[in-house]
Amino acid sequence: MSINNIWLSSNSAAEKLKITERKLSYLRENGLLKPGIHWKSSPYGQRKPWNPEALYNTNLCKQIIKETFSKDKYDLYAA
């Protein structure tokens, strides 16, 4: 994958990560996905400049999602 293609729209990123756009937004809004690393504001024209469209680095997002929602981590709290 070339460096130009690492940033995907919410819709495309959610599809590639196999999660919903709502969950992706939740992860961003709650600080699990860091600005400038996992996501950035789209440089393209915005309809709502106070709420810019986010673009996601799916490779880095995948690592965070895997670490955050790993089955082993939740098994620790099951006892």
C-alpha positions in Angstrom: 0.0 0.0 0.0 1.5 3.4 -0.9 1.7 6.2 1.5 -0.9 8.2 -0.4 -3.5 5.6 0.4 -3.1 5.1 4.1 -5.8 7.7 5.0 -9.3 6.5 4.4 -12.7 8.1 5.0 -14.9 7.0 7.9 -17.0 4.8 5.7 -14.0 3.1 4.0 -12.0 2.8 7.2 -15.0 1.2 9.1 -15.5 -1.3 6.3 -11.8 -2.2 6.2 -11.6 -2.5 10.0 -14.9 -4.5 10.1 -16.5 -2.2 12.6 -19.3 0.4 12.4 -18.7 4.1 11.7 -20.3 4.8 15.0 -17.8 2.6 16.9 -14.9 4.3 14.9 -16.3 7.7 15.9 -16.6 6.5 19.5 -13.0 5.4 19.6 -11.9 8.8 18.2 -14.1 10.9 20.5 -13.0 9.0 23.6 -9.3 9.4 22.9 -8.4 5.8 22.0 -7.5 7.0 18.5 -5.1 9.9 18.7 -5.3 12.9 16.3 -2.4 13.1 13.9 -1.5 9.5 14.4 -4.7 7.4 14.0 -6.9 10.1 12.4 -6.7 13.6 10.9 -9.2 16.2 9.6 -9.8 15.9 5.9 -8.0 18.6 3.9 -10.8 18.7 1.3 -13.7 21.2 1.3 -16.0 21.0 4.3 -19.7 21.6 4.6 -19.4 22.0 8.3 -16.0 23.5 9.2 -16.8 23.1 12.9 -17.2 19.3 12.4 -14.7 18.3 9.8 -14.7 14.9 8.2 -12.1 12.6 9.7 -9.7 10.4 7.7 -8.2 7.3 9.4 -4.9 5.5 9.2 -6.4 2.0 9.2 -3.1 0.2 9.8 -2.5 2.1 13.1 -6.2 2.0 14.0 -6.2 -1.8 13.6 -3.4 -2.2 16.1 -5.3 -0.1 18.7 -8.6 -1.9 18.1 -6.8 -5.3 18.5 -5.1 -4.2 21.7 -8.2 -2.6 23.2 -10.6 -5.4 22.4 -8.5 -8.4 22.6 -10.2 -11.5 24.1 -7.4 -12.1 26.5 -7.8 -8.7 28.1 -11.5 -9.3 28.8 -10.8 -12.7 30.1 -8.9 -11.2 33.0 -12.0 -9.5 34.2 -14.3 -12.5 33.9 -13.2 -14.1 37.1 
